[in-house]
């Protein structure tokens, strides 16, 4: 980032110089603020997902509480205060102000590959399209960028612009019904009412976290979070990092960290044997063969462990050591950071709120036209199944064409079906081993927002009962982290989704 323009921000009353336009969460880490807040019981906490889901990186920005610093870019004269209140979170109260109003033929929720493809296809067929996304720029997580978007992303962004697609960035969808949504600013909490004839939900996915002793230490982040922070401006040159968990995302994250000068240890919980069938699938596609070869070539000097996973993280105020279960026993690594993620979870909260049916595998149910069964509501990309960027684009095209009242061509629908087969193969190759679900026991924290331990929820039989008894899932992230953990272990049934679908910043001073 050398040579970039420097600006000043006021951080906890002290003026500091940072690079303009970088992700605020990354800038705070660069300044040494590994712990961005204190939990209700006083534990230091830092960024976890860096994608807007976990709310662990929230701060007070320009007088607005609960702003997720991973969704905000640095600008001159910004005022930032780290949150230090030790009581229950006061988030969720919107700023009381007259709502702005917008009207569009089609609203696309999400500006990642699926959303951009859907918006472009529909706009080219004559629809007035508005894209709503909580990130500061288009591209989603996979195409996140600071300055110049990746070539593939640029082609879709430019295509959408040529088609006349309008975009509303920095807004989360917090409420709505078919034909109407409410979007709320991630910076101020101000709201916008949007009326439309049809919708495409393209909200992507979030990371799955599985707890183990020490996973709440600052410096333990999601695998995708490390990717987001590096793309946001975090310097990892010379750092010793462990990238652990499961799935192909680990490879991409390790590649990026290595390219930026970090020393990386790659740790995959799945065995080589379980991944052999996936290799056969790769060999059926020349594109995947080329991509896979390039990826592995770039990681040739990175040490890789298979059938291994983190069992404990240790450190004073931040992670310093990681204990790894390997085929040869416990291995202890001194680290500057641990990035860990156990696959992706379809982000379906908006879809559920709009009345869409959710399948047993957690995906939104759609037909061959990506229609959800709810009048005027379509869904595309990872909410309908995790299968990669190409799958998201193709399903987005089908959704956009269908929303415009046209019939997608048979070859396009066939590609979507082939992607679904690939997604199933990915899931099977990286199925989670039972040992991973038994590490979060006793006094290990499950709900990071409210400091609820595993032992506290052992007697609960439903998410509603767990909320009543110990407040699990009632913090700012609304259960996106903790309830997914319990559901993955099969211990708690899911509950209905109620608005607001995402907590929003509010005004006010923090207690000291």
Buried (B, 14 or more C-beta within 10 A) or exposed (E): BEEBEEBBBBBEEEEBEBBBBBBBBBBBBBEEBBBBBBBBEEBBBBBBBBBBBBBBBBBBBBBBBBBBBBBBBBEEEBBBBBBEBEEEBBBBBBBEEEBEEBEBBBBBBBBBBBBBBBBBBBBBBEBBBBBBBBBBBBBBBBBBBBEEBEEBBBEBBEBBBEBBBBBBBBBBBBBBEBBEBBBBBBBBBBBBBBEBBBBBBBBBBBBBBBBBBBBBBBBBBBBBBBBBBBBBBBBBEEBBBBBBBBBBBBBBBBBBBBEBEBBBBBBBBBBEEBBEEBEEBBEEBEEBEEBBEEBEEBBEEBEBBBBBBBBBBBBEEBBBBBBBBEEEEEBEBEBBBBBBBBBBBBBBBBBBBBBBEBEEEBBBBBEBBBBBEBEBBBBBBBBBBBBBBBBBBBBBBBBBBBBBEBEBEEEBBEBBEBBBEBBBBBBBBBEBEEEBBEBBBEEBBBBBBBBBBBEBBEEBEEBBBBBEEBBBBBBBBBBBBBBBBBBBBEBBEBBEBEEBBBBBBBBEEBEE
